[in-house]
Amino acid sequence: MANSFTQAYIHFVFSTKNRKPLIELEFEKQLWAYIGGIGKQNGTHIIECGGMPDHAHVLLELSKAMSIVQTIQKIKGVSSKWLNDHHFPNRDFAWQVGYGAFSIGHSGLKQAVRYIHNQKKHHEHKTFKEEYIKLLKKYNVDYDERYLWG
């Protein structure tokens, strides 16, 4: 086959290290835009990005040149460096080691964008832990709760 064509949408969810509420209102929009730029530089289309002080959601169309692991490592690594360079002079910022990656069909994109866009309203009634477990169950991901928060 002469050409390769792909369409794979992934909804990433990951928290700050120890779920510390470090993403502040004063720079969160810059962070989400910066993550969009990371995607663009790496051939990945970031569709929506947002979150709360203790976690992030990134919806993207996966590049055909990078795996899921490579993509999230790039996003987390480069954004963590940017946050420390610009907002945490003592190098206090880090993302958690793990992440959730959930596949989204094309027909579910609008709903996923709306979900990420409405994080603040959503979290008036639900903690990150409750949200994350609900996503794991929704996507039938096997997990052991003993290892989710360690």
C-alpha positions as CSV (number, residue, x, y, z in Angstrom):
1,M,0.0,0.0,0.0
2,A,1.5,3.3,-1.1
3,N,0.0,5.5,1.6
4,S,-1.0,5.0,5.2
5,F,-4.2,6.5,6.5
6,T,-5.3,6.6,10.1
7,Q,-7.9,8.1,12.4
8,A,-7.5,7.3,16.0
9,Y,-8.9,9.6,18.7
10,I,-7.6,9.2,22.2
11,H,-8.9,10.9,25.4
12,F,-6.0,11.1,27.9
13,V,-6.5,11.7,31.6
14,F,-3.6,12.3,34.0
15,S,-3.1,14.0,37.3
16,T,-0.5,16.1,38.9
17,K,2.0,14.2,41.1
18,N,0.2,13.2,44.3
19,R,-2.9,15.0,42.9
20,K,-1.6,18.3,44.2
21,P,-3.8,21.2,43.0
22,L,-1.0,23.0,41.2
23,I,-2.7,24.1,37.9
24,E,-3.7,27.6,38.8
25,L,-6.4,29.8,37.1
26,E,-3.8,32.4,36.2
27,F,-1.9,30.2,33.8
28,E,-4.2,27.2,33.0
29,K,-5.3,28.6,29.6
30,Q,-1.6,29.1,28.7
31,L,-0.9,25.5,29.7
32,W,-3.7,24.2,27.6
33,A,-2.6,26.2,24.6
34,Y,1.0,25.1,25.2
35,I,-0.1,21.5,25.1
36,G,-1.8,22.2,21.8
37,G,1.5,23.5,20.5
38,I,3.3,20.4,21.7
39,G,0.8,18.3,19.6
40,K,1.3,20.5,16.6
41,Q,5.1,20.3,16.7
42,N,4.8,16.5,16.8
43,G,2.2,15.9,14.1
44,T,-0.6,15.3,16.6
45,H,-3.9,17.3,16.4
46,I,-5.0,18.3,19.9
47,I,-8.8,18.7,19.6
48,E,-9.5,19.8,23.2
49,C,-7.5,20.3,26.3
50,G,-8.6,21.3,29.8
51,G,-8.9,20.1,33.4
52,M,-8.8,21.1,37.0
53,P,-6.1,22.2,39.4
54,D,-5.1,18.5,40.0
55,H,-5.6,16.8,36.6
56,A,-5.7,17.3,32.9
57,H,-7.8,15.9,30.0
58,V,-6.4,15.9,26.4
59,L,-8.4,14.8,23.5
60,L,-6.4,14.3,20.3
61,E,-6.1,12.6,17.0
62,L,-3.1,10.3,17.3
63,S,-0.3,10.9,14.8
64,K,0.4,7.9,12.6
65,A,4.1,8.4,13.5
66,M,3.9,8.1,17.3
67,S,2.5,5.5,19.6
68,I,0.1,6.3,22.5
69,V,3.1,6.0,25.0
70,Q,5.3,8.3,22.9
71,T,2.5,10.8,22.6
72,I,1.7,11.0,26.3
73,Q,5.4,11.0,27.3
74,K,6.0,14.0,25.0
75,I,3.0,15.9,26.2
76,K,3.7,15.3,29.9
77,G,7.5,15.8,29.6
78,V,7.5,19.0,27.6
79,S,4.6,20.6,29.5
80,S,6.1,19.7,32.8
81,K,9.4,21.4,31.8
82,W,7.5,24.5,30.6
83,L,5.5,24.7,33.8
84,N,8.7,24.5,35.9
85,D,10.5,27.0,33.7
86,H,7.7,29.6,33.8
87,H,5.6,29.0,37.0
88,F,7.6,26.8,39.4
89,P,11.1,28.2,39.9
90,N,11.8,25.6,42.6
91,R,11.0,22.8,40.1
92,D,8.1,21.7,42.2
93,F,5.8,20.6,39.3
94,A,5.5,17.1,38.0
95,W,2.7,15.0,36.5
96,Q,1.9,11.6,37.9
97,V,3.7,8.6,36.4
98,G,0.6,6.9,34.9
99,Y,-2.3,8.0,32.8
100,G,-5.6,6.8,31.3
101,A,-6.0,6.6,27.6
102,F,-9.4,5.9,26.2
103,S,-10.3,5.5,22.5
104,I,-13.1,7.7,21.2
105,G,-15.0,7.1,18.0
106,H,-15.6,9.9,15.5
107,S,-19.3,10.0,16.5
108,G,-18.3,10.6,20.2
109,L,-16.0,13.6,19.6
110,K,-18.5,16.4,20.3
111,Q,-19.6,14.7,23.5
112,A,-15.9,14.3,24.6
113,V,-15.1,18.0,23.7
114,R,-18.1,19.1,25.8
115,Y,-17.1,16.9,28.7
116,I,-13.6,18.3,28.8
117,H,-14.8,21.9,28.3
118,N,-17.2,21.6,31.2
119,Q,-14.7,20.2,33.7
120,K,-15.3,22.9,36.3
121,K,-19.0,22.4,36.3
122,H,-18.6,18.6,36.3
123,H,-16.3,18.7,39.4
124,E,-18.8,20.7,41.5
125,H,-20.4,17.3,42.2
126,K,-17.6,14.8,41.6
127,T,-14.0,14.3,42.7
128,F,-11.2,13.4,40.4
129,K,-11.1,9.9,41.9
130,E,-14.8,9.4,41.3
131,E,-14.5,10.7,37.7
132,Y,-11.5,8.5,36.9
133,I,-13.1,5.3,38.3
134,K,-16.2,6.1,36.3
135,L,-14.1,6.4,33.1
136,L,-12.3,3.2,33.8
137,K,-15.7,1.4,34.2
138,K,-17.2,3.1,31.2
139,Y,-14.4,1.8,29.0
140,N,-14.3,-1.6,30.7
141,V,-10.7,-1.2,31.8
142,D,-9.6,-3.8,34.3
143,Y,-8.0,-2.1,37.3
144,D,-7.1,-2.8,40.9
145,E,-8.0,0.3,43.0
146,R,-5.1,-0.5,45.4
147,Y,-2.8,0.6,42.7
148,L,-4.7,3.7,41.4
149,W,-3.7,6.1,44.1
150,G,-0.3,4.9,45.4
